[in-house]
Amino acid sequence: MSTTDTTGAATTGSSAQTIGIIGAGNIGSTVAKLALDAGYRVVIANSRGPETLADLVGQLGEGARAATAAEAAQAGDLVVVTVPLKAYRELPAEQLAGKTVIDTNNYYPDRDGRIAELDDHSTTTSELVARHLSGAHVVKGFNNIFFIALAALGRPAGDAQRTALPVFGDDDDAKAAATRFLDAIGYDVVDAGPLSRSWRAENGRPVYVMPYAKDGDVSTPAPADAATVRSLLDAAELNDPSQQPKTLS
């Protein structure tokens, strides 16, 4: 278990920080495991109720517990929301007020339905989430990496094979908190700007999933450093048809 100080990373014992996770799918359960391994506590929720998470919590082990979404939001020093975009209005805005919230969303029109504001590029997925969570400090993160790669690619700081993930946000303190968390679980961070630019890392863009997949195989993780991530973010084109949101596979 790691110990830290006022930088905000995990501590051991009764003073361990708690990560709230709303959404217990592939990304949520992977982040939960990484957080526990880094010395955090985890409170995890899904849409079906905490009783349906008994097996997952048993697999995660000591330091994890199941709760409702409102309870996970309330308990978390930092909260990861990883629900389908179509369900973002169900997030507990009151309990998330004042929190740093990492939003993992992508827009899949076949799953989420057509959303005119996204289709005409007048907003981004995380700006929609931030509008609903008006009292929270939303940071975009974890949305551009496949869960298998996320589980496998974490490395200690300074490791030559350390992988980088982009984050976006409108609040510098919230981005710093998210950066500390990602660092603690083994990832470098590229600060890619405000939420209005977060489309650059979303479904269909060059930095989405494939940079972390060896030879195009998402089941075989490959590291991507900060320079690679920055280059691919810069290569994103808003109106390139080949980079528009793809269907959910």
Buried (B, 14 or more C-beta within 10 A) or exposed (E): EEEBEEEBBBBEEEEBBBBBBBBBEBBBBBBBBBBBBBBBBBBBBBBEEBEEBEEBBEEBEEBBBBBBBBBBBBBBBBBBBBBBBBBBEEBBBEBBBEBBBBBBBBBBBEEBEEBEEBEEEEBBBBBBBBEBBEEBBBBBBBBBBBBBBBBBBBBEEEEEEBBBBBBBBBBEEBBBBBBBBBBBBBBBBBBBBBBEBBBBBBBBBBBBBBBBBEEEEBEEBBBBBBEBBBEBBEEBEEEEEEBBBBEEE
